[in-house]
Amino acid sequence: MAPLPIPSPAALSTPVAYNRRAWERQLLAASGVNHDMRIVGLVLAHLADEQGELPANGPHSNGQLARMCRLQEQRIREAVNSLQTKRFLTRPDLQEWTADVRQNYMVRPVTLTMPLGRRTEPAHTAAVPA
């Protein structure tokens, strides 16, 4: 029997396809995800389409999320930024988001992504003590 291939570091850093149920499950089980992040994440998952996308100028502005989640806008911004840092979502870089669009107050599109789980096997078989 052939040994199982070991994923490359690039493969480990690539998010996998969106699945709402699995995304919500991973969000709720993740460590380092606080109460605000969970609430905002679950509302975003509810608003997202089948591919996990919320279009530009969609129903996910900070003000609308604040009303839905009953949180202050600052806490919404912090939660969304933290979810992006933890790779639960992606957005266009603010600097790349054109000035014309920003002047018209369009909300950046959001794509919910599945961060890969942590590896459980040793990094290399030689690293295991004998």
Summary of the structure (lengths in Angstrom):
residues: 130
radius of gyration: 17.7
end to end distance: 24.0
largest distance: 63.0
contacts: 300
relative contact order: 0.19
helix: 44%
strand: 7%
